[in-house]
Amino acid sequence: MKQIFFRDKLFVFLASAPEDEEAVLRLDKVESLDPAKLVEKVGNNNTLWIVSPDWEEQFDNFCSSFPIAEAGGGLIRNAESSVLMMERNGWWDLPKGHLEAGETIEECALREVEEEVGLDCQIVRPLTPTMHFHRAYGHWEIKRTHWFVMDYTGTRQPKPQTEEGIRQVRWLGGSDLFDKVASTYSTIRSLFLEYFNSEAAIAMQEELLNDK
């Protein structure tokens, strides 16, 4: 299974769709897919299931049809295990931005975090990149964001980059964090789901090692 987002919609490429799903596009062979038609097909549903025996090739074919912009970003934690989120354009989001010439993707992610929220962080580990397609300058484009779990151990207060439309940044935990994540972009929700699952797996491994 592979997935790509459009705004708050999820498009999943796979061999067979779950039962009783309404928005399903079945393809017998690999073919070109019009992004506008996919958006129309998903309609008011949250997910469009694109089913094909060659689903991996179909996904790669779809992605190869458009320019891909690479970006890096961070899910930042502090010593209290709170996570930093920022409000931009009415949505709670994580700091991220486009890769510049000569940068590694790790350098890009750290630079964007420092520019957008004013913190000098350390990378802990990567998360799965997210992909979404959108209209940019009159054409369709795919943005692939490489995410990293980061730690901030300093004492500086985060500062929003207001010229980029960031209104506020806050350390969040517990129900406050849950509420913000539940109401934000689907890409960010999927990222947090992976993060919490991986944190639970790491904690379980550490517990098993301590019991030996």
C-alpha positions as MATLAB code, in Angstrom:
seq = 'MKQIFFRDKLFVFLASAPEDEEAVLRLDKVESLDPAKLVEKVGNNNTLWIVSPDWEEQFDNFCSSFPIAEAGGGLIRNAESSVLMMERNGWWDLPKGHLEAGETIEECALREVEEEVGLDCQIVRPLTPTMHFHRAYGHWEIKRTHWFVMDYTGTRQPKPQTEEGIRQVRWLGGSDLFDKVASTYSTIRSLFLEYFNSEAAIAMQEELLNDK';
ca = [
       0.000    0.000    0.000;
       1.177    3.510   -0.853;
      -0.559    6.783   -0.138;
      -0.601   10.418   -1.168;
      -2.681   13.314    0.148;
      -4.634   16.184   -1.335;
      -5.668   18.735    1.301;
      -7.663   16.672    3.825;
      -8.196   13.747    1.411;
      -6.197   10.520    1.289;
      -5.547    8.534   -1.906;
      -4.433    4.965   -1.318;
      -2.929    2.704   -3.991;
      -3.281   -1.014   -3.187;
      -4.249   -4.431   -4.524;
      -7.717   -4.645   -2.944;
      -9.943   -2.166   -1.121;
     -11.616   -2.730    2.257;
     -15.206   -3.909    2.049;
     -18.119   -1.441    1.930;
     -15.984    1.489    0.810;
     -17.837    3.875   -1.504;
     -14.982    5.716   -3.196;
     -13.099    3.033   -5.118;
     -11.355    3.354   -8.478;
     -10.531   -0.018  -10.056;
      -7.906   -0.201  -12.787;
      -7.115   -3.310  -14.821;
      -3.828   -1.919  -16.066;
      -1.450    0.947  -15.431;
      -2.768    4.166  -16.923;
      -2.389    7.923  -16.620;
      -4.502    9.474  -13.882;
      -5.791   13.044  -13.985;
      -5.414   14.624  -10.503;
      -8.549   16.734  -11.006;
     -10.544   13.600  -11.833;
      -9.234   11.870   -8.706;
     -10.337   14.821   -6.585;
     -13.754   14.677   -8.238;
     -13.936   10.906   -7.673;
     -13.227   11.093   -3.931;
     -16.072   13.615   -3.532;
     -17.185   14.011    0.075;
     -15.378   10.872    1.194;
     -12.176   11.017    3.208;
     -10.353    8.377    1.172;
     -10.179    7.211   -2.440;
      -9.020    3.597   -2.821;
      -7.199    3.107   -6.135;
      -7.166   -0.631   -6.750;
      -4.917   -2.275   -9.315;
      -3.016   -5.568   -9.670;
      -0.024   -3.349  -10.525;
      -0.676   -0.828   -7.754;
       2.990   -0.081   -7.047;
       3.703    0.637  -10.693;
       0.478    2.660  -10.878;
       1.574    4.786   -7.917;
       5.054    5.329   -9.378;
       3.527    6.217  -12.740;
       1.237    8.781  -11.110;
       4.095   10.403   -9.196;
       6.390   10.482  -12.231;
       3.842   12.574  -14.125;
       4.524   15.695  -12.036;
       7.507   17.617  -10.684;
       8.376   16.652   -7.111;
       9.457   19.339   -4.653;
      11.553   17.977   -1.785;
      11.139   19.442    1.696;
      12.277   18.776    5.253;
      10.591   19.306    8.594;
      10.614   18.428   12.259;
       8.461   17.002   15.023;
      10.152   18.678   17.989;
      10.087   17.508   21.614;
      11.337   19.169   24.787;
      12.515   17.723   28.104;
       8.899   17.452   29.324;
       7.957   15.375   26.235;
       5.744   18.183   24.928;
       5.636   18.688   21.155;
       5.963   22.046   19.412;
       3.200   23.029   16.996;
       2.628   26.287   15.180;
      -0.461   28.021   13.841;
      -0.302   29.163   10.227;
      -3.231   30.152    8.013;
      -5.669   28.966   10.655;
      -4.192   25.452   10.850;
      -1.938   23.869   13.456;
       1.116   22.529   11.694;
       4.770   21.520   12.084;
       7.749   23.523   10.783;
       8.940   22.494    7.327;
      10.214   23.973    4.085;
      11.778   23.355    0.695;
      15.212   21.881    0.120;
      17.771   24.403   -1.096;
      20.647   23.759   -3.495;
      23.649   22.112   -1.847;
      21.788   21.021    1.301;
      21.247   17.546    2.641;
      17.664   16.851    3.635;
      18.738   16.785    7.303;
      20.337   20.223    6.966;
      17.170   21.475    5.284;
      14.944   20.221    8.120;
      17.131   21.763   10.839;
      17.368   25.085    8.982;
      13.625   25.314    8.417;
      12.921   24.567   12.080;
      15.322   27.289   13.199;
      13.886   29.798   10.701;
      10.220   29.125   11.430;
      10.245   28.647   15.221;
      13.669   29.940   16.288;
      15.027   26.753   17.877;
      18.348   24.963   17.328;
      17.420   21.262   17.546;
      19.075   17.865   17.267;
      17.794   15.103   15.003;
      16.834   11.889   16.807;
      15.505    9.713   13.969;
      13.628    9.952   10.660;
       9.916    9.357   10.155;
       8.261    8.191    6.941;
       8.112   10.991    4.347;
       4.650   12.329    3.518;
       3.521   13.153   -0.015;
       0.736   15.415   -1.210;
      -0.209   16.906   -4.541;
      -1.511   20.406   -5.131;
      -1.771   23.183   -7.694;
       1.298   25.423   -7.816;
       1.687   28.301  -10.276;
      -0.953   26.879  -12.604;
       0.265   23.277  -12.677;
       0.091   20.172  -10.520;
       3.021   19.434   -8.250;
       3.885   16.804   -5.655;
       5.534   17.843   -2.408;
       7.501   15.164   -0.576;
       8.365   16.153    2.987;
      11.063   14.250    4.848;
      10.272   14.375    8.565;
      12.548   13.945   11.547;
      11.911   13.533   15.257;
      13.972   16.264   16.927;
      14.845   17.143   20.502;
      15.263   20.647   21.882;
      17.284   20.802   25.094;
      17.904   24.540   25.374;
      16.121   27.278   27.291;
      15.214   29.653   24.465;
      11.523   30.392   23.944;
      10.200   29.485   20.486;
       9.520   32.463   18.237;
       7.148   32.401   15.237;
       8.416   33.554   11.846;
       5.599   36.036   11.335;
       6.671   37.011    7.806;
       5.825   33.425    6.798;
       2.310   33.734    8.219;
       3.040   31.888   11.468;
       0.886   33.495   14.171;
       1.949   31.511   17.237;
       3.972   28.520   18.403;
       3.184   26.449   21.476;
       4.510   23.462   23.384;
       1.608   21.024   23.611;
       0.929   17.802   25.471;
      -1.938   15.632   26.622;
      -5.446   16.591   25.504;
      -4.270   19.935   24.090;
      -1.946   18.143   21.686;
      -4.600   15.558   20.824;
      -7.154   18.261   20.008;
      -4.774   20.174   17.728;
      -3.650   17.045   15.887;
      -7.215   15.753   15.469;
      -8.298   18.947   13.700;
      -5.308   19.597   11.449;
      -4.068   18.376    8.061;
      -4.392   14.682    7.325;
      -0.669   14.511    6.532;
       0.154   15.747   10.035;
      -2.338   13.343   11.616;
      -0.712   10.409    9.818;
       2.721   11.602   10.918;
       1.690   11.766   14.584;
       0.103    8.321   14.357;
       3.412    6.886   13.155;
       5.292    8.811   15.836;
       3.126    7.584   18.728;
       3.220    4.005   17.430;
       7.009    4.114   17.131;
       7.354    5.629   20.608;
       5.246    2.794   22.032;
       7.400    0.219   20.226;
      10.624    1.809   21.508;
       9.279    1.866   25.078;
       8.320   -1.820   24.799;
      11.781   -2.766   23.521;
      13.443   -0.877   26.366;
      11.190   -2.597   28.898;
      12.058   -6.013   27.494;
      15.781   -5.228   27.632;
      15.486   -4.052   31.236;
      13.714   -7.277   32.215;
      16.573   -9.425   30.941;
];
